[in-house]
């Protein structure tokens, strides 16, 4: 298990795979598997059966997790892919974009 520098609600860019170049927001982070779920990325259609509680059956589109190595944080200033560095400002540790030096929320 690797310490992930990508958190929930971060804006990320897919840097490899079938969705390369797409931009989205991290919906869920799964550190135990080193994966993230990004909105609008790695979409699959799942056939779902109707059940007794009233849910209709049909084809449902789902976001599946993507490995964290296939995404990069979007730089807050330029919007391009960047690496993340940790910096101490005052008594707090903050994440900083390596390309522009801007603090990542």
Residue pairs with C-beta under 8 A, 6 or more apart in sequence:
1 31
1 32
1 34
2 34
2 68
3 31
4 29
4 31
4 34
4 36
4 68
5 73
5 84
5 86
5 95
6 12
6 26
6 29
6 36
6 68
6 71
6 73
6 84
7 26
7 29
8 26
8 27
8 28
8 29
9 25
9 26
9 105
10 25
10 26
10 73
10 74
10 104
11 23
11 24
11 25
11 73
11 74
12 23
12 24
12 25
12 26
12 36
12 38
12 71
12 72
12 73
12 74
13 21
13 22
13 23
13 71
13 72
13 73
13 74
13 80
13 81
14 20
14 21
14 22
14 23
14 24
14 38
14 41
14 66
14 70
14 71
15 70
15 71
15 72
15 81
16 70
17 42
17 66
17 70
18 42
19 41
19 42
19 66
22 38
22 40
22 41
23 74
23 79
24 38
24 39
24 40
24 41
25 38
25 39
26 36
26 37
26 38
27 37
27 38
27 39
27 63
28 36
28 37
28 65
29 36
29 37
30 36
30 37
30 65
33 65
34 67
34 68
34 69
35 65
35 66
35 67
35 68
36 65
36 66
36 68
36 71
37 63
37 64
37 65
37 66
38 63
38 66
38 71
39 63
40 63
41 63
41 66
42 63
42 64
42 65
42 66
43 61
43 62
43 63
43 64
44 61
44 62
44 64
45 59
45 60
45 61
45 62
46 59
46 60
46 61
46 62
47 57
47 58
47 59
47 60
48 55
48 57
48 58
48 59
48 60
49 57
50 56
50 57
72 81
72 82
72 83
73 81
73 82
73 83
73 84
73 97
73 104
74 80
74 81
74 82
75 81
75 82
75 97
75 99
75 100
75 102
76 97
76 100
76 102
76 103
76 104
76 105
77 97
77 100
77 102
78 99
78 100
80 99
82 97
82 98
82 99
82 100
83 97
83 98
83 99
84 95
84 96
84 97
84 98
84 104
85 95
85 96
85 97
85 98
86 93
86 94
86 95
86 96
87 93
87 94
87 95
87 96
88 94
89 103
94 103
94 104
95 103
95 104
96 102
96 103
96 104
97 103
97 104
